[in-house]
Amino acid sequence: MIPMAVSDAPSAPAVRAVSLDNGLRVLVKEVHAAPLVSVWCWYRVGSGDEPPGLTGVSHWVEHMNFKGTVNISRDQMKGIVEKFGGTWNGYTWIDQTTYLETAAPSALDQMLFIEAERMTNGLYEPEECESERTVIISELQGGDNDPDQLLDTEVTATAFRAHPYRHPTIGWVDDLRAMGRDDLYGHYRRHYVPASATLVIVGDVDADDVLRTVDRRFGRIPAGTSPVRRRAPEPPQVGERRVLIERDGTTAYLKFAWHAPAASGADFFPMLVLDAALTGAKGVNLWSSFRGMPPQRKARVYTALVERGLASMVSGALIPTAEPFLYSLSLTATEGVSLASLEAAAVAAIEEVRARGLTEAEVARAKRQLRARLVFETDSVTNIAHQLGYFATVAGDGYFERITAGVEAVTPEQVADVARRRLARDQRTTGWFQPLERGA
Amino acid sequence: MRDTAVAGLAPVRDVLSNGARVIVQETSFSPSVTISASFRAGGLYEPAGLPGLAWFLGRVIDRGTADRSAGQIAETLDESGVALKVSVNRHTLALSCTCLSEDFETILAVMADVARRPAFPEAEIEKRRAEIITSIRQDDDNPAVCAHEALQRLLYGGEHPYGRPGKGTIAGAEAVTRDALRAFHAGRFAPAALSLAIVGDVPPARALACAGDVLGDWDAPAPPERAVPPVPHPSARQCVVVPMREKPQSDIAYGFVTIARLDPSYYACWMLNNILGQFGIGGRLAENIRERQGMAYYAFSAFDPSVGPGPLVVRAGVDPRNVDRAVAAIDYEVAVLADGGPTDQEVEETRQFLVGSIPRLLETNQSIAAFLQTSEFFGLGPDYDRRLPGLIEAVTREDIEAAGRAILEPSRAAVAVAGPVPAEP
């Protein structure tokens, strides 16, 4: 048995990239390992593109795009892919909105039909918009049931002063109560144009067949104009910011956030290696890699806090984004440990890395972990298609293929440098969730 | 490999001379291997007075062996990018992970050592004990977990292995000793209780040889089987409220005790559940509660038959003011499906969906390993993925209607609500 080199991973070569005359970018990759095909349609619009007063509109629009089109009634929409045993879904985040179907290859034309309808023919019936308002508020309230998520929302809003990354993707509840059908439809028509979209098809298909079908389904959609992205720049942070939530609860949570580089920034790969050394490598697949625990038992923050009994859980998150977002470090205090002592120990561990950097062995381990995780997170047509579309949307063509080499090239000096510069106290936002005894 | 995928799985199954079962499926879609070692050592087998012992053992089993310190195990796993996961349910305790093909031998050797010779160092027990207690406290603040656990207690009783929470209680976690862990391990971990699935970019001959190397000399008597205690069948509706003052949303868990996995009506019940609370965005339940009434982001049902009769659980998260309306909507959909059965169109759509989704169930090495472990656990045979379409096709509308009449009865439902609602549901 000769171990397969990572460069031979199914995600690496042979992506057909084509732009239709109307500007729609199309990426096709044949993968014949299973009788499945995955279609993802990506739009370059997310909560970072929302004006004040309309926070959450991108996500609400995503919900409306499952509520029927001119040629597919709402009732039909959910049966089309299921007939082929397929699954469908969608998500919205700060830079992107995306829709997916994974099903048998015989469903491909129907999947492309759905996506073409979604791009042009959404109904936005007023009563459906109203009904969805309370569904989304329920989604928001469900999230707020989780103290860690509540803290995350508050820390993010505190870490940003001006940049629209500051508000949660789901929106502020008052905006969700105030906006209406015309706001939703206007946002939809502005952003759902071929020039703002990337269509990705990966699976047990013939690329030439796929491109012909894509042309038939999408070729006649008018080009439209891709909106220019105008986001307020974030002013430099000049001192530590803090937020304290005191509410009913049982468990104390601590969260740090620092300003992170964009995916295309020079610091991104060194930061990815730094995060892997601090909290264990997750990978870079937002769809599948941030569930479950990473390999982290030898990671710096884990050994400093979990192995010393101060935290029951640590996790770090560096997610690739179009513009500088946040690197966050989340800690759950072990029962009986105060947030003050947990924070002191966590800061000491971070300051140690800032002062002395990491050992060569730590950097090598972090890189090896990332190399493995990059393989694990492209183990299916659904995951490969996600990664191609995600990076085309947030970082441009060819970026995805460069990640493995980019990680490999990182040096211990670069890691020490980003730790020193980016994890400084005056660049930090610190959040506490301090539980109050129920009924107190 | 394309032909293999279309034709279905072709696992190689071997039983070592000591009774350990090894199932290997080679795949080529990723240069990685998923390993899953499942033991019949779940919560069912816990001794009286130590609820959560199996869970506790799962947290500490990989923290040091006779030959390897906790630090050495951590080093090997971390160097390979491997996160070893231990899952504990009512019947099994499973160690699982995914590794690069080139690390397969090293990782399998560590997993075998962890399963066979855990040392349970006292210092590790104390660290993990504090984590478990923290985790139970977190669950106490989670309305979804509270509602689900309250429902399990209503359906099965708090002492039944299907009724008590898998993590046990804080008192239980405080009572666990090193001797109790060692005794539980000695009593339940043996080659005859092991099913090892290896799925990925590794030839079966190499996988089997490696499994033989690390497990072949393991000699331990087969653990005794333990029957699932009898399950009560309530004759009246039961309701409970778990008050959680400041939570913005209430969680509802509503359910029935159903059938065992090997019951002949399994496929009819599976399709029934798909129609009630799975198809599309969540079957009839989501159509009513989410799509028509806009009350909830999630409304669905889950069907979980096991060795003994498992539950069918309806779940929804709603504004606290809408709890009564949501429970009424669940009652309505449950009663209508029980009375009238499914429509012909629903039966046909569900059949197409379930048959068509089999390749998607087998999309990744992890999902194939899970499928093979379930097949092995229930004795469904190595060709189960190929027999499954026929088993689904054979179910008639009348079968599903009969299953609905047998299971779905609002006057015998158990209803648990966790959230800031003082009123009875």
HADDOCK unambig.tbl for C-alpha pairs under 7 A between the chains (distance, minus, plus):
assign (segid A and resid 3 and name CA) (segid B and resid 101 and name CA) 6.46 0.50 0.50
assign (segid A and resid 3 and name CA) (segid B and resid 102 and name CA) 5.44 0.50 0.50
assign (segid A and resid 4 and name CA) (segid B and resid 31 and name CA) 6.02 0.50 0.50
assign (segid A and resid 9 and name CA) (segid B and resid 30 and name CA) 6.32 0.50 0.50
assign (segid A and resid 9 and name CA) (segid B and resid 31 and name CA) 6.67 0.50 0.50
assign (segid A and resid 10 and name CA) (segid B and resid 29 and name CA) 6.73 0.50 0.50
assign (segid A and resid 10 and name CA) (segid B and resid 30 and name CA) 6.61 0.50 0.50
assign (segid A and resid 32 and name CA) (segid B and resid 2 and name CA) 5.65 0.50 0.50
assign (segid A and resid 33 and name CA) (segid B and resid 1 and name CA) 6.29 0.50 0.50
assign (segid A and resid 33 and name CA) (segid B and resid 2 and name CA) 5.30 0.50 0.50
assign (segid A and resid 33 and name CA) (segid B and resid 5 and name CA) 6.44 0.50 0.50
assign (segid A and resid 33 and name CA) (segid B and resid 28 and name CA) 6.83 0.50 0.50
assign (segid A and resid 33 and name CA) (segid B and resid 29 and name CA) 5.62 0.50 0.50
assign (segid A and resid 34 and name CA) (segid B and resid 2 and name CA) 6.37 0.50 0.50
assign (segid A and resid 34 and name CA) (segid B and resid 5 and name CA) 5.09 0.50 0.50
assign (segid A and resid 34 and name CA) (segid B and resid 6 and name CA) 6.65 0.50 0.50
assign (segid A and resid 34 and name CA) (segid B and resid 363 and name CA) 6.89 0.50 0.50
assign (segid A and resid 35 and name CA) (segid B and resid 5 and name CA) 6.69 0.50 0.50
assign (segid A and resid 35 and name CA) (segid B and resid 6 and name CA) 5.90 0.50 0.50
assign (segid A and resid 35 and name CA) (segid B and resid 359 and name CA) 6.63 0.50 0.50
assign (segid A and resid 78 and name CA) (segid B and resid 280 and name CA) 5.13 0.50 0.50
assign (segid A and resid 79 and name CA) (segid B and resid 280 and name CA) 6.74 0.50 0.50
assign (segid A and resid 82 and name CA) (segid B and resid 353 and name CA) 5.04 0.50 0.50
assign (segid A and resid 83 and name CA) (segid B and resid 349 and name CA) 6.21 0.50 0.50
assign (segid A and resid 83 and name CA) (segid B and resid 352 and name CA) 5.29 0.50 0.50
assign (segid A and resid 83 and name CA) (segid B and resid 353 and name CA) 5.23 0.50 0.50
assign (segid A and resid 84 and name CA) (segid B and resid 352 and name CA) 6.75 0.50 0.50
assign (segid A and resid 84 and name CA) (segid B and resid 353 and name CA) 6.21 0.50 0.50
assign (segid A and resid 84 and name CA) (segid B and resid 356 and name CA) 5.28 0.50 0.50
assign (segid A and resid 85 and name CA) (segid B and resid 352 and name CA) 6.50 0.50 0.50
assign (segid A and resid 85 and name CA) (segid B and resid 353 and name CA) 4.14 0.50 0.50
assign (segid A and resid 85 and name CA) (segid B and resid 354 and name CA) 6.16 0.50 0.50
assign (segid A and resid 85 and name CA) (segid B and resid 355 and name CA) 6.63 0.50 0.50
assign (segid A and resid 85 and name CA) (segid B and resid 356 and name CA) 3.66 0.50 0.50
assign (segid A and resid 85 and name CA) (segid B and resid 357 and name CA) 3.87 0.50 0.50
assign (segid A and resid 86 and name CA) (segid B and resid 357 and name CA) 6.05 0.50 0.50
assign (segid A and resid 131 and name CA) (segid B and resid 293 and name CA) 6.68 0.50 0.50
assign (segid A and resid 131 and name CA) (segid B and resid 294 and name CA) 4.72 0.50 0.50
assign (segid A and resid 132 and name CA) (segid B and resid 294 and name CA) 5.88 0.50 0.50
assign (segid A and resid 134 and name CA) (segid B and resid 294 and name CA) 5.51 0.50 0.50
assign (segid A and resid 134 and name CA) (segid B and resid 295 and name CA) 6.21 0.50 0.50
assign (segid A and resid 135 and name CA) (segid B and resid 290 and name CA) 6.59 0.50 0.50
assign (segid A and resid 135 and name CA) (segid B and resid 294 and name CA) 5.05 0.50 0.50
assign (segid A and resid 135 and name CA) (segid B and resid 295 and name CA) 5.77 0.50 0.50
assign (segid A and resid 135 and name CA) (segid B and resid 296 and name CA) 5.14 0.50 0.50
assign (segid A and resid 135 and name CA) (segid B and resid 297 and name CA) 4.96 0.50 0.50
assign (segid A and resid 136 and name CA) (segid B and resid 297 and name CA) 6.54 0.50 0.50
assign (segid A and resid 138 and name CA) (segid B and resid 296 and name CA) 5.57 0.50 0.50
assign (segid A and resid 138 and name CA) (segid B and resid 297 and name CA) 5.63 0.50 0.50
assign (segid A and resid 138 and name CA) (segid B and resid 318 and name CA) 6.20 0.50 0.50
assign (segid A and resid 138 and name CA) (segid B and resid 319 and name CA) 6.52 0.50 0.50
assign (segid A and resid 139 and name CA) (segid B and resid 297 and name CA) 5.12 0.50 0.50
assign (segid A and resid 141 and name CA) (segid B and resid 248 and name CA) 5.38 0.50 0.50
assign (segid A and resid 141 and name CA) (segid B and resid 249 and name CA) 5.57 0.50 0.50
assign (segid A and resid 142 and name CA) (segid B and resid 249 and name CA) 5.69 0.50 0.50
assign (segid A and resid 142 and name CA) (segid B and resid 317 and name CA) 6.88 0.50 0.50
assign (segid A and resid 144 and name CA) (segid B and resid 248 and name CA) 6.71 0.50 0.50
assign (segid A and resid 145 and name CA) (segid B and resid 247 and name CA) 5.50 0.50 0.50
assign (segid A and resid 145 and name CA) (segid B and resid 248 and name CA) 6.15 0.50 0.50
assign (segid A and resid 145 and name CA) (segid B and resid 249 and name CA) 6.54 0.50 0.50
assign (segid A and resid 146 and name CA) (segid B and resid 142 and name CA) 6.97 0.50 0.50
assign (segid A and resid 248 and name CA) (segid B and resid 246 and name CA) 6.28 0.50 0.50
assign (segid A and resid 249 and name CA) (segid B and resid 141 and name CA) 5.92 0.50 0.50
assign (segid A and resid 250 and name CA) (segid B and resid 137 and name CA) 5.85 0.50 0.50
assign (segid A and resid 250 and name CA) (segid B and resid 138 and name CA) 6.23 0.50 0.50
assign (segid A and resid 250 and name CA) (segid B and resid 141 and name CA) 6.01 0.50 0.50
assign (segid A and resid 251 and name CA) (segid B and resid 137 and name CA) 6.71 0.50 0.50
assign (segid A and resid 251 and name CA) (segid B and resid 138 and name CA) 6.00 0.50 0.50
assign (segid A and resid 293 and name CA) (segid B and resid 83 and name CA) 6.68 0.50 0.50
assign (segid A and resid 294 and name CA) (segid B and resid 83 and name CA) 5.53 0.50 0.50
assign (segid A and resid 295 and name CA) (segid B and resid 77 and name CA) 6.97 0.50 0.50
assign (segid A and resid 295 and name CA) (segid B and resid 78 and name CA) 5.29 0.50 0.50
assign (segid A and resid 295 and name CA) (segid B and resid 81 and name CA) 5.66 0.50 0.50
assign (segid A and resid 295 and name CA) (segid B and resid 82 and name CA) 5.40 0.50 0.50
assign (segid A and resid 295 and name CA) (segid B and resid 83 and name CA) 4.37 0.50 0.50
assign (segid A and resid 296 and name CA) (segid B and resid 78 and name CA) 6.39 0.50 0.50
assign (segid A and resid 297 and name CA) (segid B and resid 74 and name CA) 5.48 0.50 0.50
assign (segid A and resid 297 and name CA) (segid B and resid 78 and name CA) 6.75 0.50 0.50
assign (segid A and resid 298 and name CA) (segid B and resid 74 and name CA) 6.32 0.50 0.50
assign (segid A and resid 298 and name CA) (segid B and resid 75 and name CA) 6.48 0.50 0.50
assign (segid A and resid 298 and name CA) (segid B and resid 78 and name CA) 6.60 0.50 0.50
assign (segid A and resid 309 and name CA) (segid B and resid 127 and name CA) 5.95 0.50 0.50
assign (segid A and resid 312 and name CA) (segid B and resid 131 and name CA) 4.93 0.50 0.50
assign (segid A and resid 312 and name CA) (segid B and resid 134 and name CA) 6.96 0.50 0.50
assign (segid A and resid 334 and name CA) (segid B and resid 130 and name CA) 6.57 0.50 0.50
assign (segid A and resid 334 and name CA) (segid B and resid 131 and name CA) 6.35 0.50 0.50
assign (segid A and resid 334 and name CA) (segid B and resid 134 and name CA) 5.74 0.50 0.50
assign (segid A and resid 335 and name CA) (segid B and resid 130 and name CA) 6.78 0.50 0.50
assign (segid A and resid 335 and name CA) (segid B and resid 134 and name CA) 5.11 0.50 0.50
assign (segid A and resid 365 and name CA) (segid B and resid 79 and name CA) 5.48 0.50 0.50
assign (segid A and resid 368 and name CA) (segid B and resid 79 and name CA) 6.80 0.50 0.50
assign (segid A and resid 368 and name CA) (segid B and resid 80 and name CA) 6.88 0.50 0.50
assign (segid A and resid 368 and name CA) (segid B and resid 81 and name CA) 6.77 0.50 0.50
assign (segid A and resid 369 and name CA) (segid B and resid 79 and name CA) 6.60 0.50 0.50
assign (segid A and resid 369 and name CA) (segid B and resid 80 and name CA) 6.13 0.50 0.50
assign (segid A and resid 369 and name CA) (segid B and resid 81 and name CA) 3.99 0.50 0.50
assign (segid A and resid 372 and name CA) (segid B and resid 81 and name CA) 5.73 0.50 0.50
assign (segid A and resid 372 and name CA) (segid B and resid 100 and name CA) 6.43 0.50 0.50
assign (segid A and resid 373 and name CA) (segid B and resid 81 and name CA) 6.69 0.50 0.50
assign (segid A and resid 379 and name CA) (segid B and resid 29 and name CA) 6.40 0.50 0.50
assign (segid A and resid 379 and name CA) (segid B and resid 30 and name CA) 5.38 0.50 0.50
assign (segid A and resid 379 and name CA) (segid B and resid 364 and name CA) 6.20 0.50 0.50
assign (segid A and resid 380 and name CA) (segid B and resid 363 and name CA) 6.13 0.50 0.50
assign (segid A and resid 380 and name CA) (segid B and resid 364 and name CA) 5.80 0.50 0.50
